[in-house]
Amino acid sequence: MGRGARGAFDWIGSFIYGLSIALVMYGLSRLPDPFGGILVAAGLTGGAGFIAWERRLTSPILNLSLFRGNRAFTFSSLAALINYLATTAVTFLLSLYLQYIKGLTPQQAGLVLIAQP
């Protein structure tokens, strides 16, 4: 496809992706329960199905060939992922610190953390 060319929108891929993410997130929130593990497994299976589906299309939502053919894109995406994971971990630990060590209520800790972004 040339620059500015448009392909058909992938409704099926969008549905598979959205359902997979929802299953993983809801499953993680219920994880001590065995049903939570089933939901996470179903979501991860759906994610694998999403990747298999996207590889077959000419105009996918997520063009996986970008990761295979461009090392700079792949490693910059990986670096961004690591950065966001570290930032999220610090925010989570800071919320616990503010509540348990400093004695703030959850609302007060949330108000302190809302100023961070």
N, C-alpha and C positions, 0 to 999 in steps of 0.2 A: 504494500500500500504506500502511496506517495504521501507527501506532507499535506496535512489537512484532509486527507481522505477519511471517510467514516465507515465503519463496519456496523453490522447489526448488533444491537445490545444483547448481551447474554443474560437473559432472564433466568435460565436454569442454573447457570453458574452463580449468579447473585443469590438465588434462593439457597443453594447448597452451602455457599460461604456463610450467609447470614445464620442459617440453622446450625451449622457447625460451631460457629463462634458462640451462639446463644447456649447450645448444649454444654460446651466446655465451661463457660462462665457460670451457668447455673449449677453444673455438676461440682465445680470447685467450691461453690458456696455451701454445698450440702455434703462435702467430702467425708466427714466421719461416718455418715450413713452409707451403707453399701449401694444404695440407689445412686448416690453421688458419683461413685466410681463407675457405675454403668453409664451414667450420662457423659462423663468425661471420655470414656472409651468410645462411646457413640459419636461424640463430637470430633475426636481425633480420627476416627474412621471416616467421618464425613469430610474432614480436611484432606485426607489422602484421596478420597473420591473427587474432591474439588480439584486437586492437582491433576489427577488423571483426566478429568473432564476438560480442563483448561488446555492441556497438551494437544487435544484433538482439534481445537477450534482455530479458525484463521484470524478471528478478531476477539481474543480472550479479554477478560477483565484484568487479569494479571498475566502479563507476557513473561513467561518463565525463561524464555530464551535470553532475556536481558541478563539474567544471573549466570548463564553458561558462557555467553560470548563477551562479557565485559567485566574483567577482573576489578577495575577501579570501581564500577558501580556495585559489584558484589561486596567488596570489602568496605566501601563507605557505608553501605546499608547495614552491614554487620557492626561497624563502629557506632552507627547511630542507635542500633538496637541495644548494644552494651551500655551506651550512655543513658538511654531512657530507663533501662533496667536499674542501673545504679542510682539514678535520681529518684525513682519510685521507691527503692529500698530505703534510701535515706529519709524520705518523707514519712514512710511507714514507721521506721524506728524513732524518728523525731516525735511523731504523735504519741507513741508509747512513753517516751522520755518525759514529754510535757505532762502527761497524765499521771504516771506512777512515781516519777522522781520529783517533779516540780509541784505536783498536787493540783493541777488545773482540771477543771471539768472537761468532758468531751467537747462541749460547746466552745469553751474558752480555747482549748487546744486547736479546734477547727478554725476559729477566728485568727489565731496566730498563724496557722499554716496557710490560710487563704491569702495572706499578704505575700507569700513566697513567690508565686508566679509573677 
